Amino acid sequence: MGVTELTYDAPQKTLNVSVKLFTNDLETALRKTSGKPVDLLNPKNKAELDSMLFTYIKSRLQISVNSKNTSLRYIGHEKEEESIWAYLQIEKIPFPKQLKVSTKLLYDYLPQQINIVHAQVNGVKKSSKVTNPDNVIEFTF
């Protein structure tokens, strides 16, 4: 199971995006897509790992705001028990009346993958989930 959290920061006009995936599943997916050895807990080259992680996420997570496609900016990642949190941001966006999330994280590796998406805009929280092969979630605020 994966979790994606979206939080709109109105003063900064940014959408903060956090993605949580189990370390062993993510390592296997990164190995399969990159063809390289991956050790998220003890990386030999952190910059290369960050690049690999961002490439994987941005190819499987698309977010549109008010029907406009956006570009993710990678902030970094951290370990939490048996999971990895990756942090991203979408900058210079207007108040999101509508969010559309397409998530295929780990779908190419786990046929039974479930992805949960939480969105918070202006204090209003909404959540939904998709199970492989479904991948689109829409929120209206």
Residue pairs with C-beta under 8 A, 6 or more apart in sequence:
1 22
1 113
1 114
1 115
1 116
2 19
2 20
2 21
2 22
2 103
2 105
2 106
2 113
2 114
2 115
2 116
3 18
3 19
3 20
3 115
3 116
3 117
3 118
4 17
4 18
4 19
4 20
4 61
4 101
4 103
4 105
4 115
4 116
4 117
4 118
5 16
5 17
5 18
5 19
5 20
5 117
5 118
5 119
5 120
6 15
6 16
6 17
6 63
6 99
6 101
6 117
6 118
6 119
6 120
7 15
7 16
7 18
7 119
7 120
8 14
8 15
8 16
8 95
8 96
8 120
8 121
8 122
9 15
9 16
10 95
10 122
13 91
13 92
13 93
13 94
14 89
14 90
14 91
14 92
14 93
15 63
15 65
15 70
15 89
15 90
15 93
15 96
16 87
16 88
16 89
17 61
17 63
17 72
17 87
17 88
17 89
17 90
18 85
18 86
18 87
18 88
19 57
19 61
19 85
19 86
19 87
19 88
19 105
20 80
20 83
20 84
20 85
20 86
21 83
21 84
21 86
21 105
21 106
22 82
22 83
22 84
23 40
23 41
23 79
23 82
23 83
23 84
24 82
25 106
25 109
25 110
26 40
26 53
26 84
26 106
27 38
27 39
27 40
28 109
29 56
29 106
29 108
29 109
30 36
30 38
30 40
30 52
30 53
30 56
31 37
31 38
32 108
32 109
33 56
33 108
34 52
36 52
38 49
38 52
40 49
40 79
40 84
41 79
43 49
50 74
50 76
50 77
53 74
53 77
53 84
53 86
54 72
54 74
54 86
54 88
57 72
57 74
57 86
57 88
57 105
58 72
58 74
60 103
60 104
60 105
60 107
60 108
61 72
61 101
61 102
61 103
61 104
61 105
62 69
62 101
62 102
63 70
63 72
63 90
63 99
63 100
63 101
63 102
64 70
64 99
64 100
65 90
65 93
65 94
65 96
65 98
65 99
66 94
66 96
66 97
66 98
67 98
67 100
70 90
70 93
71 90
72 88
72 89
72 90
73 88
73 89
73 90
73 91
74 86
74 87
74 88
75 87
75 88
75 89
76 86
76 87
77 84
77 85
77 86
77 87
78 84
78 85
78 87
79 85
95 121
95 122
96 121
96 141
97 140
97 141
98 138
98 139
98 140
98 141
99 119
99 121
99 138
99 139
99 141
100 136
100 137
100 138
100 139
101 117
101 119
101 136
101 137
101 138
101 139
102 135
102 136
103 115
103 117
103 130
103 135
103 137
104 132
104 135
105 113
105 115
106 113
106 115
107 113
107 132
107 133
107 135
110 132
111 132
112 131
112 132
113 131
113 132
114 129
114 130
114 131
114 132
115 129
115 130
115 135
116 127
116 128
116 129
117 127
117 128
117 129
117 130
117 137
118 125
118 126
118 127
119 125
119 126
119 127
119 139
119 141
120 126
121 139
121 141
122 141
124 141
126 139
126 141
128 137
128 139
129 137
130 136
130 137
